[in-house]
Amino acid sequence: GNYYNQGEIRKKELEQSCFLLGIPASDVTVLDHRDLPDNPAVEWDTQLLTAFVLKHIEANNINLVVTFDAGGVSGHANHISLYAAIRYKYCCFEILILFLRLGCRVLLLESVNLFRKYISVLDVPVSCLLPRDALFILTEEETEQARRAMRCHRSQLLWFRHIYMLFSRYMMINSLRLL
């Protein structure tokens, strides 16, 4: 993420955040490619991104990918590009065969409307009633751990992200669908 030329700062923040979540730095891969700029308004090249993601999946014997759905949760073009790359994989026969061989499954994080996004824990009954393939509801302790991890991203903590951390259902409730 070199948005606003903060690539090195954001890389360190990511590593700090992952450390708080129990993910060692050796398991964190930062992709810095001029054709895949960190910019919420830029759609990434699907084939190029697909090649990077596929290489990473193969090299690390990954059997589960969790990514965004077509809405990208917030409409962020980079998030939507990740969905498009994964979706593209499933449309190419040889890549689909590779996914099947690796036993790799894909879960898509459900984008919800603005009202549901910001009703926090009040979205639990709705999320429980609606169809989905997986539902994660964090405990208070896990939610606070997620907030601490978010606070590591100081360069990105603008006023609206503080509101997000307080009220967004995504801090404690995540519903996913299998691709």
Backbone hydrogen bonds, N-H to C=O, Kabsch-Sander energy under -0.5 kcal/mol:
donor,donor_aa,acceptor,acceptor_aa,energy
5,N,2,N,-2.0
6,Q,3,Y,-1.0
10,R,6,Q,-3.0
11,K,7,G,-2.1
12,K,8,E,-2.0
13,E,9,I,-2.3
14,L,10,R,-2.4
15,E,11,K,-2.3
16,Q,12,K,-2.3
17,S,13,E,-2.6
18,C,14,L,-2.8
19,F,15,E,-2.3
20,L,16,Q,-2.1
21,L,17,S,-1.2
22,G,19,F,-1.6
23,I,18,C,-3.2
27,D,24,P,-2.2
28,V,25,A,-1.7
29,T,27,D,-0.5
30,V,28,V,-0.5
31,L,29,T,-0.6
32,D,30,V,-0.6
33,H,31,L,-0.6
36,L,33,H,-2.1
39,N,37,P,-1.2
42,V,39,N,-1.8
43,E,41,A,-0.5
45,D,35,D,-0.6
49,L,45,D,-2.6
50,T,46,T,-2.7
51,A,47,Q,-2.1
52,F,48,L,-1.9
53,V,49,L,-2.8
54,L,50,T,-2.8
55,K,51,A,-2.2
56,H,52,F,-2.2
57,I,53,V,-2.5
58,E,54,L,-2.6
59,A,55,K,-2.7
60,N,56,H,-1.5
61,N,58,E,-1.1
62,I,57,I,-2.0
65,V,105,R,-2.6
67,T,65,V,-0.5
67,T,107,L,-2.5
69,D,109,L,-1.0
72,G,69,D,-1.7
74,S,72,G,-3.0
75,G,71,G,-1.6
76,H,72,G,-0.6
77,A,40,P,-2.2
80,I,76,H,-2.3
81,S,77,A,-2.1
82,L,78,N,-1.5
83,Y,79,H,-1.7
84,A,80,I,-2.5
85,A,81,S,-2.3
86,I,82,L,-2.2
87,R,83,Y,-3.0
88,Y,84,A,-2.4
89,K,85,A,-1.7
90,Y,86,I,-1.4
91,C,87,R,-0.8
91,C,88,Y,-0.9
92,C,88,Y,-1.0
92,C,89,K,-0.6
93,F,91,C,-0.6
96,L,92,C,-2.6
97,I,93,F,-2.3
98,L,94,E,-1.6
99,F,95,I,-2.5
100,L,96,L,-2.4
101,R,97,I,-2.6
102,L,98,L,-2.5
103,G,99,F,-0.9
104,C,99,F,-2.3
105,R,63,N,-2.2
107,L,65,V,-3.0
108,L,177,R,-3.2
109,L,67,T,-3.3
109,L,107,L,-0.5
110,E,175,S,-3.0
117,K,113,N,-2.5
118,Y,114,L,-1.4
118,Y,115,F,-0.5
119,I,116,R,-1.2
120,S,167,F,-1.4
122,L,119,I,-2.0
123,D,120,S,-1.9
124,V,121,V,-1.9
127,S,123,D,-2.9
128,C,124,V,-2.4
129,L,125,P,-1.6
130,L,126,V,-2.0
133,D,176,L,-2.4
134,A,176,L,-1.8
136,F,174,N,-2.8
137,I,135,L,-0.5
138,L,136,F,-0.5
138,L,172,M,-2.9
143,T,139,T,-2.5
144,E,140,E,-2.3
145,Q,141,E,-2.0
146,A,142,E,-2.2
147,R,143,T,-2.2
148,R,144,E,-2.5
149,A,145,Q,-2.2
150,M,146,A,-2.3
151,R,147,R,-2.3
152,C,148,R,-0.7
152,C,149,A,-0.8
153,H,150,M,-1.8
154,R,152,C,-1.6
156,Q,153,H,-1.9
157,L,154,R,-1.2
158,L,156,Q,-2.1
161,R,158,L,-1.3
162,H,158,L,-1.2
163,I,159,W,-1.4
164,Y,160,F,-2.0
165,M,161,R,-2.5
166,L,162,H,-1.5
167,F,163,I,-2.7
168,S,164,Y,-2.6
169,R,117,K,-2.5
171,M,168,S,-1.4
172,M,169,R,-2.3
173,I,169,R,-4.5
174,N,136,F,-2.4
176,L,134,A,-2.9
177,R,108,L,-2.0
179,L,106,V,-2.4
